[in-house]
Each structure stands twice: as structure tokens, then as C-alpha cells.
Amino acid sequence: MSPMKQIFRRHSQRIAPPLIALVVLVAATALLSACSSPFAAACSPKGASSAATTSSAVKVVSDSQTQGAYQPNLVTVKVGDSVTWTWEDQGSQHSVSADDGSFESCLQSSGYTFTTTFAKAGTYAYHCSIHPNMKGSVTVTS
């Protein structure tokens, strides 16, 4: 074996284990921080209203099957009515993010409430920005 190959082999055997450990550490940190707001992308709540009366209430709760759930996940209201989501999950942050971008609560923790008023008839699907199986829908009738 040539001297260059020997040097390369010796150095690569010393460098590979710490390099692999570093890659694993970075990947684990990124995965674990995905549910933590200090590491999440900046977000500004959008579409919130301060309605005097709420026509429908939805709880944001824990669910071992989907990492969270909206209860109920299907709501029907009339044009001009409001829906208020109340965060009750003690263990995880969640969001209420409209699929069409019309409203966004951003990631929030237990105790938070978010209300939006629906001015137009239609169906408004929403989801949690970090839990893809967490979905709901508001149907607005005239």
C-alpha cells in the first residue's frame, strides 16, 4: 500500500467516528426542536378576532394516535359566527393553521385561546403545522 493511502486510511479511521457522532447529534437536535417554539420559524398570528360571542368552541387536546386532536374536528357555523379554539394539551404545542392561509394561530401551549370570525360561506380546512395527522374543518353556511 502506498504511503498516501496509509495516511488517508489512518486519518479517516480517526475522523469518521466523531464526524458520525456530530451528524447524529445535529439530526437529533433538529428533530427534537421541531416542536419547540424557540427553534420554530417566526410566526405572526393571522385572522384572529375578538368576537363578543362565540358560536362554536373547539378544544385542542392530546391524542396518542395523532399527537393531538381538535374536539370536535368538524364544526358548522353561519356566516358572521366565530369559532374559538382552546388549548388544553399539557404536553405539546399545537397550531390552528388554515389550509388556505386565511387564519393562523402559530404554535401555542395550554391555556391559549384563538378566535376567528367567518365572513364568507364555504369550507375552511385547517391543520396543526407540526402534526400532519391533526386536522379539522369549519363549514360556514349562509
N, CA, C and O of each residue as an XYZ file, in Angstrom:
568
protein
N       0.846     -1.163      0.000
C       0.000      0.000      0.000
C       0.895      1.229      0.000
O       1.898      1.288      0.710
N       0.512      2.207     -0.810
C       1.323      3.418     -0.919
C       1.252      4.218      0.387
O       0.285      4.093      1.139
N       2.274      5.037      0.656
C       2.283      5.856      1.887
C       1.072      6.798      1.966
O       0.552      7.024      3.058
N       0.614      7.349      0.843
C      -0.535      8.255      0.860
C      -1.796      7.522      1.288
O      -2.595      8.054      2.058
N      -1.979      6.304      0.794
C      -3.153      5.527      1.161
C      -3.119      5.178      2.643
O      -4.154      5.178      3.310
N      -1.929      4.881      3.158
C      -1.796      4.564      4.586
C      -2.174      5.782      5.441
O      -2.882      5.647      6.439
N      -1.705      6.954      5.050
C      -2.023      8.179      5.801
C      -3.532      8.443      5.746
O      -4.153      8.745      6.765
N      -4.113      8.326      4.550
C      -5.539      8.565      4.402
C      -6.343      7.584      5.250
O      -7.285      7.984      5.935
N      -5.983      6.321      5.210
C      -6.696      5.294      5.961
C      -6.607      5.559      7.459
O      -7.610      5.442      8.163
N      -5.419      5.917      7.961
C      -5.212      6.180      9.382
C      -6.045      7.387      9.833
O      -6.685      7.337     10.884
N      -6.041      8.485      9.034
C      -6.787      9.688      9.400
C      -8.287      9.489      9.279
O      -9.047      9.994     10.106
N      -8.722      8.762      8.263
C     -10.163      8.567      8.095
C     -10.726      7.708      9.218
O     -11.882      7.882      9.603
N      -9.932      6.784      9.749
C     -10.398      5.958     10.862
C     -10.513      6.797     12.149
O     -11.346      6.493     13.003
N      -9.703      7.828     12.294
C      -9.770      8.697     13.472
C     -10.881      9.732     13.349
O     -11.492     10.105     14.350
N     -11.145     10.194     12.142
C     -12.109     11.271     11.923
C     -13.546     10.747     11.803
O     -14.482     11.426     12.226
N     -13.731      9.574     11.242
C     -15.079      9.066     10.958
C     -15.972      8.963     12.209
O     -17.094      9.469     12.169
N     -15.538      8.338     13.309
C     -16.461      8.222     14.460
C     -16.928      9.574     15.027
O     -18.123      9.728     15.280
N     -16.037     10.562     15.238
C     -16.551     11.841     15.736
C     -17.453     12.545     14.717
O     -18.413     13.213     15.099
N     -17.152     12.399     13.432
C     -17.969     13.020     12.405
C     -19.365     12.406     12.387
O     -20.355     13.129     12.280
N     -19.454     11.106     12.487
C     -20.749     10.425     12.541
C     -21.516     10.857     13.782
O     -22.719     11.108     13.707
N     -20.844     10.946     14.913
C     -21.493     11.378     16.151
C     -22.036     12.801     16.015
O     -23.127     13.102     16.499
N     -21.284     13.659     15.366
C     -21.720     15.035     15.166
C     -22.967     15.087     14.277
O     -23.902     15.830     14.575
N     -22.994     14.324     13.211
C     -24.146     14.287     12.315
C     -25.380     13.770     13.064
O     -26.469     14.323     12.912
N     -25.222     12.731     13.858
C     -26.336     12.188     14.643
C     -26.828     13.214     15.653
O     -28.037     13.362     15.833
N     -25.933     13.919     16.310
C     -26.308     14.940     17.285
C     -27.090     16.083     16.630
O     -28.107     16.525     17.165
N     -26.623     16.556     15.483
C     -27.314     17.631     14.775
C     -28.698     17.169     14.331
O     -29.666     17.918     14.462
N     -28.807     15.962     13.815
C     -30.105     15.442     13.372
C     -31.066     15.297     14.552
O     -32.239     15.654     14.440
N     -30.581     14.781     15.673
C     -31.430     14.623     16.859
C     -31.888     15.974     17.396
O     -33.043     16.124     17.794
N     -31.001     16.947     17.410
C     -31.359     18.287     17.867
C     -32.430     18.896     16.974
O     -33.382     19.494     17.477
N     -32.295     18.758     15.681
C     -33.287     19.295     14.745
C     -34.635     18.611     14.930
O     -35.673     19.272     14.906
N     -34.629     17.310     15.113
C     -35.866     16.562     15.304
C     -36.554     16.959     16.599
O     -37.763     17.190     16.610
N     -35.816     17.040     17.672
C     -36.402     17.380     18.968
C     -36.854     18.825     19.044
O     -37.808     19.133     19.758
N     -36.204     19.703     18.337
C     -36.560     21.121     18.421
C     -37.723     21.474     17.509
O     -38.222     22.597     17.575
N     -38.169     20.567     16.669
C     -39.268     20.868     15.753
C     -40.546     21.239     16.488
O     -41.365     21.988     15.956
N     -40.733     20.731     17.700
C     -41.946     21.019     18.463
C     -41.722     22.112     19.486
O     -42.576     22.323     20.347
N     -40.636     22.791     19.423
C     -40.314     23.805     20.426
C     -40.255     25.168     19.776
O     -39.483     25.374     18.840
N     -41.060     26.106     20.257
C     -41.167     27.396     19.597
C     -39.869     28.191     19.485
O     -39.732     28.930     18.510
N     -38.892     28.097     20.417
C     -37.677     28.873     20.200
C     -36.930     28.502     18.926
O     -36.173     29.314     18.396
N     -37.135     27.287     18.431
C     -36.444     26.847     17.232
C     -37.346     26.857     16.008
O     -36.873     26.654     14.890
N     -38.641     27.093     16.207
C     -39.579     27.118     15.088
C     -39.432     28.430     14.328
O     -38.933     29.425     14.854
N     -39.872     28.403     13.096
C     -39.800     29.616     12.276
C     -40.664     30.702     12.899
O     -41.650     30.417     13.578
N     -40.280     31.951     12.659
C     -41.055     33.070     13.181
C     -42.467     33.013     12.612
O     -42.661     32.682     11.442
N     -43.442     33.336     13.442
C     -44.830     33.253     13.034
C     -45.599     34.385     13.692
O     -45.375     34.711     14.858
N     -46.500     34.975     12.937
C     -47.387     36.007     13.477
C     -48.813     35.524     13.314
O     -49.232     35.219     12.197
N     -49.585     35.445     14.419
C     -50.981     35.017     14.292
C     -51.722     35.892     13.280
O     -51.468     37.091     13.166
N     -52.644     35.263     12.550
C     -53.345     35.941     11.458
C     -54.814     35.521     11.475
O     -55.128     34.350     11.691
N     -55.704     36.477     11.248
C     -57.127     36.167     11.140
C     -57.847     36.067     12.461
O     -59.007     35.656     12.498
N     -57.186     36.434     13.556
C     -57.827     36.376     14.869
C     -58.826     37.508     14.999
O     -58.653     38.575     14.411
N     -59.879     37.264     15.781
C     -60.862     38.301     16.046
C     -61.197     38.295     17.527
O     -60.915     37.328     18.235
N     -61.786     39.356     17.979
C     -62.195     39.430     19.384
C     -63.714     39.474     19.425
O     -64.308     40.452     19.881
N     -64.329     38.412     18.948
C     -65.784     38.340     18.884
C     -66.383     38.369     20.278
O     -65.866     37.737     21.199
N     -67.466     39.100     20.426
C     -68.136     39.188     21.726
C     -68.774     37.850     22.088
O     -68.810     37.478     23.261
N     -69.271     37.134     21.104
C     -69.870     35.831     21.372
C     -69.243     34.805     20.435
O     -68.944     35.084     19.274
N     -69.063     33.640     20.969
C     -68.509     32.543     20.189
C     -69.641     31.585     19.854
O     -70.380     31.155     20.740
N     -69.775     31.255     18.592
C     -70.831     30.355     18.160
C     -70.455     28.897     18.352
O     -71.320     28.043     18.547
N     -69.167     28.618     18.296
C     -68.706     27.244     18.415
C     -67.352     27.208     19.108
O     -66.509     28.079     18.895
N     -67.156     26.196     19.936
C     -65.893     26.040     20.658
C     -65.234     24.728     20.268
O     -65.897     23.699     20.140
N     -63.930     24.776     20.083
C     -63.148     23.589     19.744
C     -62.010     23.492     20.750
O     -61.329     24.481     21.018
N     -61.803     22.299     21.307
C     -60.689     22.071     22.227
C     -59.510     21.503     21.451
O     -59.679     20.680     20.552
N     -58.324     21.951     21.809
C     -57.081     21.417     21.237
C     -56.500     20.532     22.338
O     -56.003     21.027     23.350
N     -56.569     19.218     22.127
C     -56.258     18.262     23.189
C     -55.181     17.262     22.766
O     -54.808     17.190     21.595
N     -54.690     16.495     23.734
C     -53.723     15.440     23.424
C     -54.459     14.222     22.885
O     -55.616     13.978     23.227
N     -53.785     13.473     22.049
C     -54.330     12.245     21.468
C     -53.147     11.382     21.076
O     -52.352     11.768     20.219
N     -53.025     10.226     21.688
C     -51.852      9.377     21.453
C     -51.774      8.853     20.021
O     -50.693      8.468     19.576
N     -52.873      8.827     19.295
C     -52.870      8.319     17.924
C     -52.328      9.339     16.922
O     -51.723      8.954     15.922
N     -52.536     10.632     17.176
C     -52.183     11.645     16.186
C     -51.285     12.746     16.747
O     -51.011     13.718     16.044
N     -50.825     12.627     17.969
C     -50.010     13.638     18.652
C     -50.828     14.863     19.022
O     -50.265     15.884     19.417
N     -52.128     14.779     18.902
C     -53.020     15.870     19.247
C     -54.303     15.742     18.454
O     -54.368     14.998     17.475
N     -55.339     16.481     18.883
C     -56.619     16.412     18.179
C     -57.419     17.679     18.440
O     -57.229     18.375     19.437
N     -58.319     17.949     17.508
C     -59.294     19.018     17.684
C     -60.616     18.338     18.041
O     -61.048     17.417     17.346
N     -61.260     18.789     19.125
C     -62.528     18.188     19.539
C     -63.593     19.261     19.650
O     -63.479     20.139     20.506
N     -64.623     19.224     18.819
C     -64.779     18.338     17.654
C     -63.908     18.820     16.503
O     -63.496     19.979     16.465
N     -63.636     17.931     15.578
C     -62.788     18.331     14.450
C     -63.613     18.855     13.272
O     -63.055     19.454     12.353
N     -64.927     18.641     13.285
C     -65.813     19.173     12.258
C     -66.826     20.094     12.934
O     -67.534     19.684     13.853
N     -66.888     21.345     12.469
C     -67.765     22.353     13.069
C     -68.538     23.033     11.945
O     -67.996     23.279     10.868
N     -69.814     23.336     12.206
C     -70.629     24.093     11.258
C     -71.143     25.345     11.946
O     -71.703     25.276     13.041
N     -70.951     26.500     11.296
C     -71.423     27.784     11.817
C     -72.064     28.570     10.675
O     -71.971     28.177      9.513
N     -72.713     29.679     11.015
C     -73.310     30.553      9.999
C     -72.358     31.708      9.690
O     -71.477     32.029     10.489
N     -72.543     32.322      8.537
C     -71.748     33.494      8.160
C     -71.852     34.526      9.285
O     -72.944     34.817      9.772
N     -70.704     35.075      9.690
C     -70.656     36.061     10.767
C     -70.405     35.466     12.136
O     -70.133     36.199     13.087
N     -70.491     34.147     12.253
C     -70.233     33.475     13.525
C     -68.738     33.277     13.741
O     -67.934     33.355     12.812
N     -68.400     33.023     14.980
C     -66.997     32.815     15.361
C     -66.766     31.411     15.900
O     -67.678     30.761     16.412
N     -65.534     30.967     15.773
C     -65.090     29.715     16.385
C     -63.909     30.066     17.284
O     -63.009     30.806     16.888
N     -63.927     29.524     18.495
C     -62.811     29.712     19.430
C     -62.178     28.367     19.727
O     -62.856     27.424     20.134
N     -60.875     28.287     19.520
C     -60.096     27.106     19.864
C     -59.430     27.366     21.209
O     -58.878     28.444     21.431
N     -59.477     26.387     22.105
C     -58.861     26.498     23.430
C     -57.857     25.367     23.589
O     -58.213     24.196     23.459
N     -56.608     25.712     23.867
C     -55.535     24.733     24.019
C     -55.620     24.102     25.407
O     -55.565     24.799     26.420
N     -55.757     22.753     25.443
C     -55.825     22.025     26.705
C     -54.737     20.967     26.827
O     -54.570     20.380     27.896
N     -53.995     20.713     25.756
C     -52.918     19.712     25.782
C     -51.776     20.243     26.647
O     -51.159     21.254     26.310
N     -51.498     19.573     27.747
C     -50.452     19.998     28.684
C     -49.045     19.653     28.188
O     -48.067     20.229     28.665
N     -48.932     18.722     27.236
C     -47.613     18.222     26.866
C     -47.008     18.745     25.578
O     -45.787     18.728     25.425
N     -47.829     19.208     24.653
C     -47.307     19.606     23.343
C     -47.879     20.940     22.904
O     -48.969     21.337     23.317
N     -47.126     21.620     22.065
C     -47.636     22.818     21.416
C     -48.376     22.403     20.153
O     -48.078     21.370     19.554
N     -49.345     23.223     19.756
C     -50.112     22.967     18.540
C     -50.442     24.304     17.882
O     -50.293     25.368     18.484
N     -50.888     24.223     16.648
C     -51.364     25.418     15.953
C     -52.713     25.110     15.323
O     -53.113     23.953     15.194
N     -53.401     26.176     14.934
C     -54.595     26.097     14.109
C     -54.230     26.885     12.857
O     -54.212     28.116     12.869
N     -53.939     26.164     11.778
C     -53.425     26.772     10.550
C     -54.365     26.451      9.392
O     -54.480     25.293      8.990
N     -55.035     27.465      8.855
C     -55.956     27.253      7.732
C     -55.180     26.769      6.518
O     -54.112     27.293      6.201
N     -55.723     25.770      5.844
C     -55.070     25.257      4.636
C     -54.948     26.347      3.577
O     -53.988     26.352      2.805
N     -55.909     27.273      3.530
C     -55.874     28.349      2.527
C     -55.145     29.601      3.029
O     -55.081     30.603      2.317
N     -54.596     29.553      4.247
C     -53.837     30.675      4.790
C     -54.675     31.802      5.372
O     -54.129     32.842      5.737
N     -55.992     31.621      5.466
C     -56.857     32.708      5.931
C     -56.761     32.970      7.432
O     -57.081     34.070      7.882
N     -56.331     31.989      8.210
C     -56.097     32.204      9.639
C     -54.957     31.319     10.117
O     -54.705     30.250      9.562
N     -54.276     31.782     11.153
C     -53.080     31.099     11.675
C     -52.883     31.499     13.136
O     -52.724     32.680     13.444
N     -52.892     30.516     14.031
C     -52.679     30.804     15.455
C     -51.207     30.799     15.827
O     -50.826     31.371     16.848
N     -50.377     30.163     15.016
C     -48.972     29.858     15.340
C     -48.947     28.814     16.457
O     -49.987     28.496     17.034
N     -47.775     28.289     16.758
C     -47.658     27.276     17.810
C     -47.968     27.896     19.159
O     -47.442     28.954     19.504
N     -48.829     27.226     19.922
C     -49.243     27.729     21.226
C     -49.280     26.585     22.231
O     -49.299     25.411     21.862
N     -49.289     26.952     23.505
C     -49.310     25.984     24.602
C     -50.648     26.032     25.331
O     -51.500     26.876     25.053
N     -50.806     25.114     26.261
C     -52.020     25.009     27.057
C     -52.398     26.353     27.675
O     -51.540     27.088     28.163
N     -53.702     26.664     27.648
C     -54.198     27.907     28.217
C     -54.462     28.990     27.183
O     -55.143     29.970     27.485
N     -53.945     28.838     25.979
C     -54.113     29.842     24.931
C     -55.484     29.674     24.282
O     -55.996     28.558     24.205
N     -56.079     30.763     23.816
C     -57.301     30.699     23.012
C     -57.103     31.511     21.744
O     -56.378     32.506     21.726
N     -57.760     31.069     20.692
C     -57.692     31.739     19.390
C     -59.099     31.749     18.812
O     -59.741     30.703     18.710
N     -59.571     32.910     18.440
C     -60.916     33.062     17.886
C     -60.830     33.698     16.508
O     -60.062     34.636     16.293
N     -61.622     33.180     15.576
C     -61.736     33.809     14.268
C     -63.202     33.839     13.857
O     -63.969     32.924     14.159
N     -63.569     34.894     13.171
C     -64.939     35.081     12.688
C     -64.959     34.804     11.193
O     -64.075     35.242     10.457
N     -65.975     34.074     10.755
C     -66.062     33.670      9.356
C     -67.075     34.554      8.623
O     -68.267     34.525      8.931
N     -66.600     35.330      7.664
C     -67.429     36.307      6.950
C     -68.031     35.766      5.657
O     -68.972     36.353      5.124
N     -67.504     34.659      5.147
C     -67.974     34.116      3.872
C     -68.319     32.644      4.034
O     -67.659     31.911      4.771
N     -69.376     32.223      3.323
C     -69.758     30.810      3.313
C     -68.661     29.989      2.638
O     -67.971     30.475      1.742
N     -68.512     28.761      3.069
C     -67.521     27.867      2.481
C     -67.030     26.871      3.505
O     -67.497     26.847      4.643
N     -66.099     26.062      3.096
C     -65.493     25.085      3.993
C     -64.036     25.466      4.179
O     -63.297     25.644      3.210
N     -63.633     25.587      5.429
C     -62.288     26.016      5.786
C     -61.576     24.875      6.503
O     -61.792     24.643      7.693
N     -60.727     24.167      5.767
C     -59.939     23.084      6.362
C     -58.758     23.696      7.105
O     -58.201     24.707      6.679
N     -58.383     23.074      8.220
C     -57.227     23.551      8.977
C     -56.458     22.367      9.537
O     -56.945     21.237      9.537
N     -55.251     22.640     10.014
C     -54.362     21.584     10.495
C     -53.397     22.168     11.521
O     -53.318     23.384     11.702
N     -52.664     21.277     12.190
C     -51.565     21.690     13.071
C     -50.299     21.721     12.215
O     -50.015     20.783     11.469
N     -49.550     22.804     12.334
C     -48.378     22.986     11.471
C     -47.269     21.962     11.711
O     -46.424     21.769     10.837
N     -47.250     21.307     12.864
C     -46.176     20.333     13.132
C     -46.680     18.909     13.357
O     -45.873     17.999     13.546
N     -47.994     18.697     13.342
C     -48.565     17.358     13.497
C     -49.484     17.090     12.302
O     -50.666     17.431     12.353
N     -48.966     16.488     11.232
C     -49.705     16.357      9.968
C     -51.018     15.580     10.058
O     -51.886     15.762      9.204
N     -51.191     14.724     11.058
C     -52.429     13.970     11.179
C     -53.487     14.698     11.991
O     -54.590     14.184     12.180
N     -53.165     15.871     12.464
C     -54.085     16.666     13.266
C     -54.808     17.639     12.334
O     -54.230     18.630     11.887
N     -56.097     17.340     12.044
C     -56.839     18.107     11.046
C     -58.253     18.397     11.530
O     -58.811     17.670     12.352
N     -58.814     19.470     11.002
C     -60.196     19.821     11.295
C     -60.774     20.625     10.158
O     -60.086     20.931      9.185
N     -62.059     20.971     10.286
C     -62.721     21.723      9.238
C     -63.880     22.520      9.827
O     -64.601     22.049     10.707
N     -64.038     23.744      9.317
C     -65.171     24.592      9.684
C     -65.995     24.786      8.416
O     -65.481     25.263      7.404
N     -67.268     24.416      8.471
C     -68.181     24.666      7.363
C     -69.036     25.875      7.730
O     -69.688     25.896      8.773
N     -69.023     26.867      6.868
C     -69.760     28.104      7.106
C     -70.922     28.158      6.126
O     -70.733     28.102      4.911
N     -72.136     28.268      6.678
C     -73.341     28.304      5.848
C     -73.948     29.706      5.888
O     -73.715     30.473      6.822
N     -74.738     30.025      4.846
C     -75.354     31.362      4.814
C     -76.718     31.371      5.482
O     -77.369     32.414      5.541
